[in-house]
């Protein structure tokens, strides 16, 4: 993949849908979240045609508080999971990334102040449109030993959500898939929270 990657949410869609493109503008993932499901059901495709599904993300419970979101490929192979760190995520988004049982990495929002200001301005109808151009939360993905793997940063945009994903370290294909699926789920959860 040619980094940085770019995530683009469209606001005027039924249900959450977004695309992930490489630095040349080629779609590498297209994510579709079904609305009105008791348990989260997210599908990751190769493009907008929705013909070739790559991955599925499923919640382990109906209520999303402390839910664990499991990643599988189309062959049924587990690629790990992500879970929000309950009370810690109120002031600063914080997630744990797992393989089958062991925590491998964390995703942590880098600034409490930016989160607070982005939430305040986004909730004001007239000003909320401009908030997307002022405050830009960023999230750091790191291994437990402190090795920084990727960074996700909100980008200036009106009427849509845009994010940039930067690769900070070398990694294998499996680990890269784990991290990217974790980022996709984290962005969906953070978007729901405002």
C-alpha positions in Angstrom: 0.0 0.0 0.0 1.1 3.5 -0.8 1.0 5.6 2.4 -0.4 7.9 3.6 -3.9 6.4 3.3 -6.9 8.7 3.3 -10.3 8.0 4.8 -13.4 9.8 3.6 -16.8 9.5 5.3 -19.8 10.8 3.3 -22.4 12.5 5.5 -25.4 12.2 3.2 -25.6 8.4 3.2 -28.0 5.9 4.8 -25.8 4.1 7.3 -22.1 4.7 7.8 -20.0 4.2 4.7 -16.5 5.3 4.0 -13.7 4.7 1.6 -10.0 4.2 2.3 -7.7 5.3 -0.6 -4.0 5.1 -1.0 -1.8 8.1 -1.8 -2.5 7.8 -5.5 -6.3 7.9 -5.0 -7.0 4.2 -5.6 -9.7 2.7 -3.3 -8.2 -0.1 -1.3 -11.1 -0.6 1.2 -14.8 0.4 1.2 -16.5 0.0 4.6 -20.3 -0.4 5.1 -22.0 -0.5 8.5 -25.6 -1.7 8.5 -28.1 0.4 10.3 -30.6 -0.9 12.8 -28.7 -4.0 13.7 -28.8 -5.2 17.4 -25.2 -6.2 17.1 -22.7 -4.3 15.0 -22.2 -5.9 11.6 -19.5 -4.1 9.5 -18.3 -5.4 6.1 -15.1 -4.3 4.4 -15.0 -4.6 0.6 -12.4 -3.9 -2.1 -14.5 -1.1 -3.7 -17.9 0.7 -3.9 -19.4 -2.1 -6.0 -19.6 -4.2 -2.9 -18.9 -7.3 -5.0 -15.7 -8.5 -3.3 -15.8 -8.7 0.5 -12.5 -8.9 2.3 -13.3 -8.8 6.0 -16.1 -8.7 8.6 -16.2 -6.9 11.9 -18.7 -8.2 14.5 -19.5 -7.1 18.0 -19.4 -9.8 20.7 -22.5 -8.3 22.4 -25.6 -6.3 21.7 -24.8 -3.3 24.0 -21.7 -1.6 22.8 -20.4 -0.5 26.2 -17.2 -2.6 26.6 -18.0 -4.6 23.5 -15.2 -6.4 21.7 -15.2 -6.1 17.9 -13.8 -9.2 16.2 -12.1 -9.2 12.8 -12.3 -12.2 10.4 -11.4 -12.6 6.8 -13.7 -14.3 4.3 -12.0 -17.7 5.0 -13.1 -17.4 8.6 -9.6 -16.7 9.9 -9.5 -14.5 13.0 -7.4 -11.3 12.7 -7.8 -10.1 16.2 -10.1 -7.6 17.8 -10.5 -4.1 19.3 -12.1 -3.0 22.6 -12.7 0.5 24.0 -11.1 1.1 27.4 -14.4 1.9 29.3 -14.1 5.0 31.6 -10.7 6.0 30.3 -12.3 6.8 26.9 -14.6 9.5 28.3 -12.0 12.2 28.2 -9.5 10.7 25.8 -10.3 7.9 23.3 -8.4 4.8 24.2 -8.6 1.3 22.7 -6.9 -2.0 23.1 -6.0 -4.2 20.1 -5.8 -8.0 20.7 -4.9 -11.2 18.9 -7.0 -14.1 20.2 -6.5 -13.2 23.9 -3.5 -11.0 24.4 -3.3 -7.3 24.1 -0.9 -6.3 21.4 -1.3 -2.6 20.9 -3.2 0.5 22.0 -4.9 3.3 20.1 -4.8 6.6 22.1 -6.1 10.0 21.3 -3.2 12.4 21.6 -4.9 15.5 23.0 -7.7 15.9 25.5 -8.0 19.6 24.7 -8.5 19.0 21.0 -11.1 16.3 21.7 -13.0 18.7 24.1 -13.0 21.6 21.7 -14.0 19.5 18.7 -16.9 18.1 20.6 -18.1 21.5 21.9 -17.9 23.2 18.5 -19.4 20.2 16.6 -22.5 20.3 18.8 -23.3 23.9 17.9 -25.5 23.8 14.7 -24.2 27.0 12.9 -20.6 26.7 14.2 -20.5 22.8 13.9 -20.0 23.1 10.1 -16.8 25.1 10.7 -15.5 22.9 13.5 -14.4 20.4 10.9 -12.0 23.0 9.7 -10.6 24.0 13.1 -9.9 21.1 15.5 -8.3 17.9 14.3 -8.1 15.0 16.8 -5.2 12.6 16.2 -4.8 9.0 17.4 -1.5 7.1 17.9 -1.3 3.3 17.4 1.5 1.8 19.4 2.8 -1.6 20.6 2.9 -2.2 24.3 6.7 -1.6 24.3 6.1 1.9 23.0 6.9 1.3 19.3 4.7 3.8 17.3 3.1 2.0 14.4 0.6 4.4 12.8 -1.0 7.8 13.4 -4.5 8.8 12.3 -5.3 12.5 12.0 -8.6 14.2 11.2 -8.2 16.5 8.2 -10.0 19.9 7.4 -13.3 19.2 5.6 -16.8 20.6 5.2 -19.8 18.2 5.1 -17.7 15.0 5.4 -15.2 13.4 7.7 -11.6 13.1 6.4 -8.7 11.4 8.1 -5.1 10.7 7.1 -3.3 7.4 8.2 0.5 7.6 8.3 2.7 4.5 8.7 5.4 5.0 11.3 7.1 1.6 11.3 7.7 -1.5 9.2 5.2 -4.3 9.8 4.1 -7.6 8.2 0.9 -8.0 6.1 -1.0 -9.7 8.9 -0.1 -7.0 11.5 -0.9 -4.2 9.0 -4.4 -5.8 8.4 -5.0 -5.9 12.2 -4.0 -2.3 12.6 -6.1 -1.0 9.7 -9.2 -3.0 10.8 -8.7 -1.5 14.3 -8.5 2.0 12.9 -11.6 1.5 10.8 -13.6 0.3 13.8 -12.2 3.0 16.0 -13.2 5.7 13.5 -16.8 4.3 13.3 -17.1 4.4 17.1 -15.6 7.8 17.5 -17.9 9.1 14.7 -20.9 7.8 16.6 -19.7 9.6 19.7 -19.4 12.9 17.9 
